[in-house]
């Protein structure tokens, strides 16, 4: 048992090394990745490409937390996203909290990185100051929910290495099942298994495995809607933690694309003027 | 009497004839029946959760379950690390702790690992807030840098006294586990993995002492202790049994068949327990020992009578039938009373006692059936020789007569004397202190006891008391009033002498306030605005890594926070006193909505004895009424049946008195001993009074002669029986589990005191009104009218 696990880890480390090299050339096949790895990467890349060029978006959403005792709690927030075309850089995002009242106007600016800690700034209206958050932590729960920040922001292709597992039906679709391994050193996950449909190439379900390689959480993505005939967005995300029995739901309002957001809307200085 | 005797005699004789005629059939039926029942034993498994000690309705358990559903289950394993040179934070041991922290994440069912090294230290540099591990890659840090981190740890109220000892020579790695609760192998799996981590770490750091404590280790110990007991107690019991049988019966066949009866009874009872889905606990695994002790009595009565008849020159089969006829009623009545006593355990609040009571009751019924049917059938097939007994060797016959004469001569003095002794002992009962300490439930043969004491001596307390301090509304934990009161309560807790550590959200929010004011120590205080506190918390939550979130400290609607006070090694009396003071403080000093009730496993155990006593008071009452009814029926005398309550009840009260004076405190066992020992000691009263009445009614003896007759006929058997039973229960003192040891010793004591009461007080009571000169008294009318 221990043997098997450690072998698998070795494999994974080798694979991560391989793919970080291949990221430079953006052609994994050139370095002799296995057929499964190549196919897994291709499926993820196709999914990623289907979203390319959206430019910017803004959306409001309601986050509902449920604990094991059946209690629930809601937060509402807005997310503005600016696409960064380069695959070696993450997107920029701005999260503005509307409720509960105590955190109304609190705003988080994030410049995502692929293999480094994200740059993050938080504006605290009560303190009237902007604080830069320096932390290597990406997988921690976002405002007490079952989502980590990285779980519900845009998927970055290069954050993972991949391996194709199989195809199987998923609801009304046929899905490719792809395993992906975080390349970020401080990730809380050993691996994720994602179900990507073969029709419009969107992620339908993701399973997250913890450091022990036990199933930790399952993310279900539902109610996909097509914007501008090209960009698919799931309007219902539901994350269930299998170990604690807690659950978080995200219900999105309508997305707005092409709102004219620019790079200058995603700099530290705008945080004060956001509301 | 004649009617009943004829009736019972006829049944008994019928049984005896049947058994001898169809002996092969009876043996076959017994073997098949036992075999079928015994297959249930494959379902028997050891429970490994302290929660099995609490019924589903236990109010403390319900409070705790609700608390855990709001925050996190707090099953844990804590690694206590103490280097030989006392330098817990040098590059080597920093590496050891980091390695253990990383390794501990791999423990099955671990959901959180807290250590000195992964503590999320927050600090400010201007408007930059950094949240990071207190020590990362410590092996490459210089000692001065590590000393600086150590100073931070010691200044941090969340760490000092929790994961680092105040003298900085011991550290802890605490693993929180969330079991799916689907299988009994979960706890041993996690514990096994944790122990392997400790073994691996010891190999590379031989100068590091490592102990494993925590709730999961405790839970695992229940199974380990039970298994140890099975391995030791049962062999001891069988050893004792064989010696006793050899001495009393002096017959190989007799010893052999008694072993068969006991073995079959135990297999049947344990098999049925398996089919009933009982989970074994250290308490319910004493059932075989108890069944063994009680089952001997049935066999011995039958075999002794049989051997006595054979000594009169009768053949084996005749002696067998005659013995069955004589003993059928007595064995049946004493079995029923004992069964009632054990079934009364169902009034307890702790399921392990229900199991013990029900398994034992099933075992007694099985022993009754096997003794009356199976055993005679086997005996009828085996050779049985009687040795002529030399005249002087009749055990206790002469001494019994002397004892009878002594009682008859001095019965008034005995009444006064025993009355006075009983009064003194009963008066001492209120000084008996109820104390249940889960660590001290186990003796030092169980590793957990040693490790828990090591943890207690070197690192922190063992007994967490949890409070879920509610705010006025969702989000209300950021209200300045709430935070002020939370801080005051935290401070009050820390000032209490029995508190070793307090984990409170108050410390986190004060640290954040300081961090967000450029680490200015003047700002180490509560924020004065609600929105500010809420935004601090948001900021902090955004910075925490996977597994180290605030979900286990703050409710999801930010309407309550959790305060954990870890207490020193104090008695449950001390725990209750502390809880009383804490609740009173909250009531006097905080708004209504903050009036939290303490909860935790510790709190549950601190009430377990009272809960059990409450339940068992009713159980005892039912048992006493039923047993008195049986006494009245079998004696066929209301006044004497009522009189029997005195020799039945007084020994138990005196036992508690003796215990109060000699030991001073008792745990859960105290609650159940009265019911079980009542069912056992009543047997001797039955034997004594039945013989006494037979002498009065059938032979027309006066009170004194009837007493003499009684002592001569059953005195020795009663004494032998009491000695066997008290030996049997005293064997439980060798249990690794204190509840069993106490139960065994208390029961043994009760049986011996009951023997003294039956030999001194009971005859004296029966002699009341007896006049030596006249030789008769008005009491005769009372006795003979019933005849």
Interface residues (C-beta under 8 A of the other chain):
Chain A: X65 X66 X67 X68 X69 X70 X71 X72 X73 X97 X100 X101 X102 X103 X104 X106 X108 X120 X122 X124 X125 X126 X127 X129 X130 X131 X132 X133 X134 X135 X136 X137 X139 X140 X141 X142 X143 X144 X148 X149 X186 X187 X188 X189 X210 X211 X212 X214 X243 X244 X246
Chain B: X66 X69 X70 X72 X105 X106 X107 X108 X109 X110 X111 X127 X128 X129 X130 X131 X132 X178 X180 X474 X475 X478 X516 X529 X530 X531 X532 X533 X534 X535 X536 X538 X539 X541 X542 X543 X544 X545 X546 X547 X548 X549 X550 X551 X554 X555 X556 X557 X558
